[in-house]
Amino acid sequence: MRILIVSAWILVAAPLALAQLTTPAGKPGSVDGIVTNSVTRDPLRKAIVTLQSTNGSSAQATTDAAGHFHFDKVEPGTFSINANREGFMSAGRQLQAVKVGEEENVKDLAVVLLPLAHVSGHVFDEDGDPIMLASVQALHYGYNQGRKTLMPGAFATSNDLGEFEFSGLEPGKYFFVANARPPVQNLPPRTRIIGQLMAYPPTFYPSAADVAQATPSQLAPGATISNIDFHLRKVPAFRVSGKLLDATGQPARNASMNLLDVTQGIRNSRGTLRVMDDGSFNFPVVVPGTYLLTATVFGEFAAEQITVADEHLDGITLALSHGISISGRFSAEGPAPPQISGNVNGRPSDGYGQLFASQPQQDGTFTMENVQPGSYFLDVYGDGNVGYVKSIRFGATDISSGELTITQGSTGPLNIVLGTDGGQVQGTIQTALGAPATTGTVSLVPAADLPGRHDLIKETETDDEGNFKFQNISPGEYKVFAWEESARTLIYVPEFRKALESHAASVSVQPNGKETVQVQIIPADDVETAKNKLQ
């Protein structure tokens, strides 16, 4: 089961080799195998199989009616192999390791693909009549910046019979939510609405107002579900109106505004409009909920969270502002190198909005322009040849945790000190039987949980003998994980790391120290089990 929803790849079948696999001189071998459906065990024809060498060259082959694939003239070496087919996804490991010796015929390789699921249903009104052009979302819990959150996945729109369908959904647990278009929209400016306007609120399957009361649907591989039917009921709707001012306090011109529904913790647009010449705006049909009102124009930005309950919200004043300019500096503690370099990235802590980034000048100074007020997580990377990030201060405040709050009056500066007494961690990864693993990925993770410092989590690939090395590491306590394939997305999730902590090696890095560890590679099945527990 995968955590994130992705679209099924649609690939064009190609005759056997698309690229010549070339490695240093050696007598070539060959590779044969079969691609099968993980549920039915049937062979899959027209699957695209990719064989990629460690030097980056690759070849592709198309399976025949028996699901068989063949690569010839394969120079000796270590390769990864995977397959793709429309309507399927990788089962378990995304990549399998294959080692080919001189004149060796590697036979009977088994590549298994997981069939994707299909879901369909209807959207009806309270009288049982179909609702046309209703939007339906398939939502799932995932992780954004290490935090569990409800995330939008696939989208569908109902037809004139109220029918909708999703094809190609990955196995997993989903919540389905339907949204019908307001009964009136795109009204002329200053249109007066008589009486109480009614509209359909977002409705979770089968008829819940929020995800806490919703019924989830567990999709097995290849499942077909055809009875996700909604019966929407109208509720009173209200007006949200006011004025948008520019940075000088005058009515904003040529501005656009958006009303984002954040009731469920995800941002869905409930309407976009252009502001009138006098700065006025009006969203005439808004059902009760929590919203983020945003506006942008020529590099200026404004946002305000509002709650619509049981009455119109009139007279809102929203003022645009220019982003803030923040200066900063990289410096080194210890012997100063000829040049200090690094970079700073800011991630909005709510997971939305634009990142800001800055590269320092030769003297280590930098400036971040047009930073909007809000809360951010910082990823600060020093030059790996210089040292590690030892401390971060914003003005007089220590923010080495990586959590930065910007207000309209913030000035900084943002001072980043690099330590030059970093340690080294090296070692080898082993299979469950204790033999050196020829390929793998290693993650070095601080024992302390610092969600604002993703830059402290390091990852590297092993060489052909399973060796790895990390340099210029901040002194402290760490866990070392080894994977058959990268866990780059989930390694930031504390619950995921905790579930696999028994497989990790502990290491204490001292200033200028050199530590050596042996780590057993985590089986792909254990990784899948840990992923499944996150649902």
Secondary structure, 3 states (H helix, E strand, C coil): CCCCCCCCCCCCCCCCCCCCCCCCCCCCEEEEEEEEECCCCCECCCCEEEEEECCCCEEEEECCCCCEEEEEEECCEEEEEEEECCCEEECCCCCEEEEECCCCEEEEEEEEEEECEEEEEEEECCCCCECCCCEEEEEEEEEECCEEEEEEEEEEECCCCCEEEEEEECCEEEEEEEECCCCCCCCCCCCCCCCCCEECCCEECCCECCHHHCCCEEECCCCEEEEEEEECCCEECEEEEEEEECCCCCECCCCEEEEEECCCCCCEEEEEEECCCCCEEEEEEECCEEEEEEEEECCEEEEEEEEECCCCEEEEEEECEECEEEEEEEEEECCCCCCCCEEEEEEECCCCCCCEEECCCCCCEEEEEEECCEEEEEEEEECCCCCEEEEEEECCEECCCCEEEECCCCCCCEEEEEECCCEEEEEEEECCCCCECCCCEEEEEECCCCCCCHHHCEEEECCCCCEEEEEEECCEEEEEEEECCCCCCHHHCHHHHHHCHHHCEEEEECCCCEEEEEEECECHHHHHHHHHHCC
